């Protein structure tokens, strides 16, 4: 039997028979390599950053852990002192705010009191109008016998009975008011009066009325001169005549020096 020889391809022929890699496969392979390298780089950076943070934290902890007891006490004292300073500053600011609020409140109270005082003085010295309970008294003098002394006694008796302010025939009575003239031609502070004389006074209506009618008082004196006195009590009378204050010629305020 004849022996048949079988041809076997050599290595070169086998290598030539393998198909060559396409450009697409080479590109995909290179892309995977670059992506893997990039991931490895990012992971390396993250690990390095974490290691640095850990080392820094460990160093800080180690600083306090390795500090002496005296140093720790000093650090704690500094922290407490800083806290105390901040608390003191907050307290000072609150105190300043409260003082400012109190100052504003005190200033408002003082201003209100000053306004009330000015109003009271204005009523008493006749520079502002006033209203309140009181009496309206009419003095007739048909015979023209009512003298300046009688009318001045009317003013004084009303003041003594508690009249806070008054006017006579539209002339406001003040602390320096003067009644002058002859009977039938009377004047107050240079202003002419005309009978019957109308007197309006603010105060306790009952007290003022009683003061004008006491025995041997104003009413009996006027009637003794041929005149008459009529008194009307009211819960509201108006004194609206005003005075112009005179400047003092000799008196100056005392500044305490």
Residue pairs with C-beta under 8 A, 6 or more apart in sequence:
9 17
64 72
67 75
119 128
121 127
122 128
123 130
123 164
123 165
124 164
124 165
124 175
125 174
125 175
125 243
125 245
126 165
126 172
126 173
126 174
126 241
126 242
126 243
127 242
127 243
127 244
127 245
128 242
129 238
129 239
129 240
129 242
130 164
130 165
130 202
130 238
130 239
130 240
131 202
131 236
131 237
131 238
131 239
132 164
132 202
132 203
132 236
132 237
133 202
133 203
133 204
133 205
133 234
133 235
133 236
133 237
134 163
134 200
134 201
134 202
134 203
134 205
134 208
134 233
134 234
134 237
134 239
135 199
135 200
135 201
135 205
135 208
135 209
135 212
135 231
135 232
135 233
135 234
135 237
136 198
136 199
136 200
136 231
136 232
136 234
136 237
137 154
137 198
137 199
137 200
137 201
137 212
137 229
137 230
137 231
137 232
138 196
138 197
138 198
138 199
138 229
138 230
139 146
139 151
139 154
139 195
139 196
139 197
139 198
139 199
139 222
139 227
139 228
139 229
140 195
140 196
140 222
140 227
140 228
140 229
140 230
141 183
141 184
141 195
141 196
141 197
141 222
141 225
141 226
141 227
142 195
142 226
142 227
143 225
143 226
143 227
144 183
144 184
144 195
145 183
145 184
145 225
145 226
145 227
146 183
146 186
146 195
146 197
146 222
146 225
146 227
147 182
147 183
147 186
147 225
148 179
148 180
148 181
148 182
148 183
148 186
149 179
150 218
150 221
150 222
150 225
151 168
151 179
151 186
151 188
151 193
151 197
152 179
153 218
153 221
154 168
154 199
154 212
154 218
155 166
155 168
155 173
155 177
155 179
157 211
157 212
157 217
157 218
158 166
158 199
158 201
158 203
158 208
158 211
158 212
160 211
161 203
161 204
161 207
161 208
161 210
161 211
161 212
162 203
162 204
162 207
162 208
163 201
163 202
163 203
163 208
164 202
164 203
165 172
165 173
165 201
165 202
165 239
166 172
166 173
166 199
166 200
166 201
166 202
166 239
167 173
167 199
167 200
167 239
167 240
167 241
168 188
168 193
168 197
168 198
168 199
169 188
169 191
169 193
169 194
169 197
169 198
170 191
170 241
171 177
171 188
171 189
171 191
171 193
171 241
172 239
172 241
172 242
172 243
173 188
174 189
174 243
176 246
177 188
177 189
178 188
178 189
179 186
179 187
179 188
180 186
180 187
180 188
180 190
181 187
181 193
184 195
185 192
186 192
186 193
186 197
187 193
200 237
200 238
200 239
201 208
201 237
201 239
202 237
202 239
205 233
205 234
205 235
206 233
209 231
209 233
211 217
211 218
212 218
212 219
212 229
212 231
213 219
213 229
213 231
218 229
219 229
222 228
222 229
223 229
